[in-house]
Amino acid sequence: MLDKVEMQLRGPDGFLPVYFDVHDNSLSRKWLGAFNSILENNLHLEKNYCFFGFPDSERNLDFLASEINRTIAGINGSSIDYMIKDYFTASNMVEKNYSERAGKDIIEVNHDKFNQLHLYFEETQGVSGAMSKYYNAADAETRWYIRQLNLLCHEAECLIISLSRKDDTPQWIRPSNVMCWLNAPRFILDDQDYNLFGIDTLARDHGGVYVGVNKAVGKHHYEVFCDEGGESRLDELTTTTLKPQTEAAGDFDIEWGRSTLKEPFMKDNLERFRTWLVANNFDPNDPSLTIGHPKIGQVDLEKSFGSTDFHAVLKTLTKYLDVYSIKTSDAYCEYDYTWHQSKELQVPLL
């Protein structure tokens, strides 16, 4: 163990301390240095892109649809000469399909709708090292709106999946923390770090802490496979922008869903993913594809929640969906603001 991190979560009735241990590996050592720098420099935590897949969150589907439309209006009203003729609602973001387990129709992600939304983002922002002409011409407010296209796309997709599972298979809801800071310092990955990736790391652990993924901008291979299915081929899709991860930052994710690696359905899914990779001319064992989620730490569930049971942890955690402070052995920072203030705080930083 390199360090123990304490994160104070805030709720209406007080605070909840969550503790996680940082593992000692090549990537964790680089990550911890970058993370301490984030805390020391009091960088801005994106609270509007922080708690994912919590079915009872205040940021519900109606809210996210209205935010997407507000973002589109902001881009259309800007001077970058890019027009989006699209409109989002809680109903057109989903498809309804009958579930025998639930005995009723359940909602699923409308992938066509979200692939189109992600395409708007790819076209207006570009990729790391090759930003688009629209992004280069944009002022700070427009750049904020462009960024929201991507953030809201992923947040809404995750929420729909959790809402679907809440009705169908509640034990497999997969909430998570996505901890991203504006202007976070980045570092280059090396060969040792690549060894921490791999297809098996797609099956994340309950309380696992993982380095933030894909700073190159774009969907990764597994996202495309899950969205489009095992029969899909890359040359037929609307949006792929597959970029290997060559750098990372002090960002991190916490997986709050149950561990899946030993589950038969996950083993089958990963095998089908390997078959899909081969069919699309990728080598499943090629570490340079940077597939998966390199683990850098683990939440001490017993110390933080008094339980390792998924449902008990989720019930407690749902009451504290606001990060107030974070402390390591070397640094400490407070975040005494909420996601409602995101635009007013973030635009000046862009």
C-alpha positions as CSV (number, residue, x, y, z in Angstrom):
1,M,0.0,0.0,0.0
2,L,1.3,3.5,-1.0
3,D,-1.2,5.6,0.9
4,K,-4.7,5.7,2.5
5,V,-7.1,8.4,1.0
6,E,-10.0,9.8,3.0
7,M,-12.9,11.3,1.0
8,Q,-15.6,13.1,2.9
9,L,-19.0,12.9,1.2
10,R,-21.7,15.4,2.1
11,G,-25.4,14.8,2.5
12,P,-28.4,16.7,3.9
13,D,-27.8,15.2,7.3
14,G,-24.0,15.5,7.6
15,F,-20.9,13.8,6.3
16,L,-19.8,10.2,5.4
17,P,-16.1,9.4,5.4
18,V,-15.0,7.0,2.7
19,Y,-11.5,5.4,2.9
20,F,-9.5,3.8,0.1
21,D,-6.0,2.2,0.0
22,V,-3.7,3.1,-2.9
23,H,-1.9,0.0,-4.2
24,D,1.8,-0.1,-4.9
25,N,2.4,-0.5,-8.6
26,S,4.0,1.4,-11.5
27,L,0.8,3.2,-12.5
28,S,-0.3,4.0,-8.9
29,R,3.0,5.7,-8.1
30,K,2.6,8.0,-11.1
31,W,-1.0,8.5,-10.3
32,L,-0.5,9.4,-6.7
33,G,2.0,12.1,-7.6
34,A,-0.4,13.6,-10.1
35,F,-3.3,13.3,-7.6
36,N,-1.4,15.1,-4.8
37,S,-0.7,17.9,-7.3
38,I,-4.4,18.2,-8.0
39,L,-5.1,18.6,-4.3
40,E,-2.2,20.9,-3.6
41,N,-3.3,23.2,-6.4
42,N,-6.9,23.2,-5.5
43,L,-8.1,22.3,-9.0
44,H,-11.8,22.4,-9.8
45,L,-13.6,19.1,-9.3
46,E,-16.4,18.6,-12.0
47,K,-19.3,17.9,-9.7
48,N,-21.7,17.9,-12.7
49,Y,-19.8,14.7,-13.9
50,C,-19.2,12.8,-10.7
51,F,-21.9,10.3,-9.5
52,F,-22.9,8.0,-12.3
53,G,-25.7,5.4,-12.5
54,F,-27.4,6.2,-9.2
55,P,-31.1,5.5,-10.1
56,D,-32.5,7.8,-7.4
57,S,-30.2,10.8,-8.2
58,E,-31.6,14.3,-8.5
59,R,-30.0,14.4,-11.9
60,N,-32.8,12.3,-13.5
61,L,-33.6,11.7,-17.2
62,D,-35.9,14.7,-17.5
63,F,-33.1,16.9,-16.1
64,L,-30.4,15.4,-18.3
65,A,-32.5,15.8,-21.5
66,S,-33.1,19.5,-20.6
67,E,-29.4,19.9,-20.1
68,I,-28.6,18.3,-23.4
69,N,-31.0,20.7,-25.2
70,R,-29.6,23.7,-23.3
71,T,-26.2,22.6,-24.5
72,I,-27.3,22.3,-28.1
73,A,-28.9,25.7,-27.9
74,G,-25.7,27.2,-26.6
75,I,-23.6,25.7,-29.4
76,N,-26.2,26.7,-32.1
77,G,-26.3,30.3,-30.7
78,S,-22.5,30.6,-30.7
79,S,-20.2,32.0,-33.5
80,I,-18.5,28.7,-34.4
81,D,-20.8,28.1,-37.4
82,Y,-21.9,24.5,-36.3
83,M,-25.6,23.8,-36.2
84,I,-27.2,20.8,-34.4
85,K,-30.7,20.0,-35.5
86,D,-31.7,17.6,-32.8
87,Y,-33.9,17.5,-29.6
88,F,-33.8,15.2,-26.6
89,T,-36.5,14.0,-24.3
90,A,-36.6,11.4,-21.5
91,S,-38.7,9.2,-23.9
92,N,-36.6,9.5,-27.1
93,M,-33.4,8.7,-25.3
94,V,-34.7,5.2,-24.4
95,E,-36.2,2.2,-26.1
96,K,-38.7,-0.1,-24.4
97,N,-38.4,-3.9,-24.6
98,Y,-40.2,-6.6,-22.8
99,S,-38.3,-8.5,-20.0
100,E,-39.5,-11.9,-19.0
101,R,-37.7,-11.6,-15.6
102,A,-39.5,-8.3,-14.8
103,G,-42.7,-9.4,-16.5
104,K,-43.0,-5.9,-18.1
105,D,-41.4,-3.5,-20.5
106,I,-38.2,-2.0,-19.3
107,I,-36.2,0.8,-20.8
108,E,-32.9,0.4,-22.6
109,V,-30.5,2.9,-24.1
110,N,-31.4,4.3,-27.6
111,H,-27.9,3.8,-29.0
112,D,-28.6,5.5,-32.3
113,K,-29.6,8.7,-30.4
114,F,-26.5,8.7,-28.2
115,N,-24.1,7.8,-31.0
116,Q,-25.4,10.9,-32.9
117,L,-24.9,13.0,-29.8
118,H,-21.3,11.7,-29.4
119,L,-20.7,12.4,-33.1
120,Y,-21.6,16.1,-32.5
121,F,-19.0,16.1,-29.7
122,E,-16.3,14.5,-31.9
123,E,-16.9,17.0,-34.7
124,T,-16.9,20.1,-32.5
125,Q,-14.0,19.1,-30.2
126,G,-11.7,16.9,-32.2
127,V,-9.2,14.7,-30.3
128,S,-6.2,15.3,-28.1
129,G,-3.5,16.9,-30.2
130,A,-5.8,17.6,-33.1
131,M,-8.6,19.9,-31.8
132,S,-11.3,20.8,-34.4
133,K,-11.6,24.1,-36.1
134,Y,-14.8,24.7,-34.2
135,Y,-13.2,24.2,-30.8
136,N,-10.2,26.4,-31.8
137,A,-12.7,29.2,-32.8
138,A,-14.9,28.8,-29.7
139,D,-14.9,31.2,-26.7
140,A,-14.8,29.8,-23.2
141,E,-18.6,29.5,-22.8
142,T,-18.9,27.6,-26.1
143,R,-16.0,25.3,-25.2
144,W,-17.9,24.5,-22.0
145,Y,-21.0,23.6,-24.0
146,I,-18.9,21.4,-26.4
147,R,-17.5,19.5,-23.4
148,Q,-21.0,19.0,-22.0
149,L,-22.0,17.1,-25.2
150,N,-19.7,14.3,-24.1
151,L,-20.2,14.4,-20.4
152,L,-24.0,14.4,-20.6
153,C,-24.0,11.7,-23.3
154,H,-22.1,9.3,-21.0
155,E,-24.0,10.3,-17.8
156,A,-27.4,9.7,-19.5
157,E,-26.4,6.4,-20.9
158,C,-25.2,5.2,-17.5
159,L,-28.4,6.4,-15.8
160,I,-30.6,4.6,-18.3
161,I,-28.7,1.3,-17.8
162,S,-29.1,1.6,-14.0
163,L,-32.8,2.4,-14.3
164,S,-33.3,-0.6,-16.5
165,R,-31.5,-2.9,-14.1
166,K,-33.4,-1.4,-11.1
167,D,-36.5,-2.8,-12.7
168,D,-35.0,-6.0,-14.1
169,T,-31.9,-7.1,-12.1
170,P,-31.4,-4.7,-9.2
171,Q,-28.4,-6.7,-7.9
172,W,-26.5,-5.6,-11.0
173,I,-27.0,-1.8,-10.9
174,R,-23.6,-0.4,-11.5
175,P,-23.2,3.1,-9.8
176,S,-19.8,4.7,-9.8
177,N,-17.9,7.8,-9.0
178,V,-16.1,9.5,-11.9
179,M,-13.7,12.0,-10.3
180,C,-12.4,14.5,-12.9
181,W,-10.6,17.8,-12.4
182,L,-10.3,20.6,-14.9
183,N,-6.8,21.1,-16.2
184,A,-5.5,18.0,-14.3
185,P,-1.8,17.3,-14.9
186,R,-1.2,14.4,-17.2
187,F,1.6,11.8,-17.4
188,I,2.7,9.4,-20.1
189,L,2.1,5.7,-19.7
190,D,5.0,3.3,-20.1
191,D,5.3,-0.5,-20.8
192,Q,5.0,-1.4,-17.1
193,D,1.7,0.5,-17.0
194,Y,0.3,-1.2,-20.0
195,N,0.6,-4.5,-18.2
196,L,-2.1,-3.4,-15.8
197,F,-4.6,-3.2,-18.6
198,G,-6.3,-6.3,-20.1
199,I,-9.7,-7.7,-21.0
200,D,-10.2,-9.2,-17.5
201,T,-9.9,-5.7,-16.0
202,L,-13.2,-4.8,-17.6
203,A,-14.8,-6.7,-14.8
204,R,-14.4,-4.2,-12.0
205,D,-14.5,-4.9,-8.3
206,H,-17.0,-3.6,-5.7
207,G,-15.2,-0.6,-4.3
208,G,-12.3,-0.8,-6.7
209,V,-10.5,2.4,-7.5
210,Y,-9.3,2.8,-11.1
211,V,-7.3,5.4,-13.0
212,G,-9.3,7.7,-15.2
213,V,-9.6,6.4,-18.7
214,N,-9.1,7.7,-22.3
215,K,-7.6,11.1,-22.2
216,A,-7.4,11.0,-26.0
217,V,-11.1,11.5,-26.3
218,G,-13.4,8.9,-27.9
219,K,-15.1,5.6,-27.2
220,H,-13.0,2.7,-26.3
221,H,-13.3,-0.8,-27.9
222,Y,-15.6,-2.3,-25.2
223,E,-18.0,0.6,-25.3
224,V,-18.4,0.1,-29.0
225,F,-18.9,-3.6,-28.5
226,C,-21.5,-3.1,-25.8
227,D,-23.4,-0.3,-27.7
228,E,-23.4,-2.0,-31.1
229,G,-23.3,-5.7,-30.4
230,G,-21.1,-8.6,-31.3
231,E,-22.0,-8.6,-35.0
232,S,-21.1,-5.0,-35.5
233,R,-18.2,-3.9,-37.8
234,L,-16.3,-0.7,-37.3
235,D,-16.6,0.5,-40.9
236,E,-20.5,0.5,-40.6
237,L,-20.8,2.6,-37.4
238,T,-21.7,6.2,-36.9
239,T,-19.0,7.0,-34.3
240,T,-16.0,5.1,-33.1
241,T,-12.9,7.3,-32.8
242,L,-11.0,4.5,-31.1
243,K,-7.8,5.9,-29.5
244,P,-5.5,3.9,-27.3
245,Q,-4.7,5.4,-24.0
246,T,-1.2,6.9,-24.1
247,E,-1.5,9.2,-21.1
248,A,-3.4,9.4,-17.9
249,A,-4.1,12.0,-15.1
250,G,-4.7,12.2,-11.4
251,D,-8.4,11.5,-12.1
252,F,-9.9,8.3,-10.8
253,D,-13.1,6.2,-10.8
254,I,-14.7,4.2,-8.0
255,E,-16.8,1.2,-8.9
256,W,-19.7,0.8,-6.6
257,G,-21.3,-2.2,-8.4
258,R,-20.8,-5.8,-7.4
259,S,-17.7,-7.6,-8.5
260,T,-18.3,-9.5,-11.8
261,L,-15.2,-11.3,-12.9
262,K,-16.3,-14.8,-11.6
263,E,-19.9,-14.4,-12.8
264,P,-20.8,-16.7,-15.7
265,F,-22.5,-13.9,-17.6
266,M,-19.4,-11.8,-17.5
267,K,-17.1,-14.6,-18.5
268,D,-19.4,-15.2,-21.5
269,N,-19.5,-11.5,-22.4
270,L,-15.7,-11.1,-22.3
271,E,-15.3,-14.2,-24.5
272,R,-17.7,-12.7,-27.0
273,F,-15.8,-9.4,-26.8
274,R,-12.6,-11.3,-27.7
275,T,-14.3,-12.8,-30.7
276,W,-15.5,-9.3,-31.7
277,L,-12.0,-7.9,-31.5
278,V,-10.6,-10.6,-33.7
279,A,-13.4,-10.0,-36.3
280,N,-12.5,-6.3,-36.3
281,N,-8.8,-7.1,-36.9
282,F,-7.6,-6.5,-33.3
283,D,-5.4,-8.7,-31.2
284,P,-7.2,-9.3,-27.8
285,N,-3.8,-9.8,-26.1
286,D,-2.2,-6.6,-27.5
287,P,-1.5,-4.4,-24.4
288,S,-1.1,-1.3,-26.6
289,L,-4.9,-1.3,-27.2
290,T,-5.1,-0.3,-23.5
291,I,-8.4,-2.2,-23.0
292,G,-9.8,-2.3,-19.5
293,H,-9.5,-0.4,-16.3
294,P,-6.2,-0.5,-14.5
295,K,-6.8,-0.8,-10.7
296,I,-4.9,1.6,-8.4
297,G,-6.7,1.0,-5.1
298,Q,-9.5,-0.4,-3.1
299,V,-12.2,1.2,-0.9
300,D,-12.2,-0.2,2.7
301,L,-15.9,-1.0,2.6
302,E,-16.1,-2.3,6.2
303,K,-14.4,0.8,7.6
304,S,-16.4,3.2,5.4
305,F,-19.9,1.6,5.5
306,G,-19.8,-1.0,8.2
307,S,-20.7,-3.6,5.5
308,T,-19.5,-5.1,2.3
309,D,-23.0,-5.9,1.1
310,F,-23.8,-4.1,-2.2
311,H,-27.3,-3.1,-1.4
312,A,-26.4,-1.8,2.1
313,V,-23.5,0.3,0.6
314,L,-25.7,1.7,-2.1
315,K,-28.5,2.6,0.3
316,T,-26.1,4.6,2.5
317,L,-24.1,6.1,-0.4
318,T,-27.2,7.4,-2.2
319,K,-27.7,9.8,0.8
320,Y,-24.3,11.4,0.2
321,L,-23.9,12.3,-3.5
322,D,-21.6,15.3,-3.0
323,V,-17.8,15.2,-2.5
324,Y,-16.8,17.8,0.2
325,S,-13.1,17.1,0.8
326,I,-10.2,14.7,0.0
327,K,-7.1,14.0,2.1
328,T,-3.9,12.0,1.4
329,S,-0.8,11.7,3.6
330,D,0.6,14.7,1.8
331,A,-2.3,16.9,0.7
332,Y,-5.8,18.1,1.5
333,C,-8.5,20.0,-0.4
334,E,-12.1,21.1,0.2
335,Y,-14.8,21.4,-2.4
336,D,-17.5,23.6,-0.8
337,Y,-19.7,24.0,-3.8
338,T,-22.3,21.9,-5.6
339,W,-23.0,20.8,-9.2
340,H,-25.6,23.5,-9.5
341,Q,-22.8,26.0,-9.7
342,S,-20.9,24.1,-12.4
343,K,-21.2,26.5,-15.4
344,E,-20.5,29.7,-13.4
345,L,-17.4,28.1,-11.8
346,Q,-16.0,26.2,-14.8
347,V,-16.4,28.7,-17.7
348,P,-13.7,31.0,-16.4
349,L,-11.3,28.1,-16.0
350,L,-11.7,27.2,-19.7
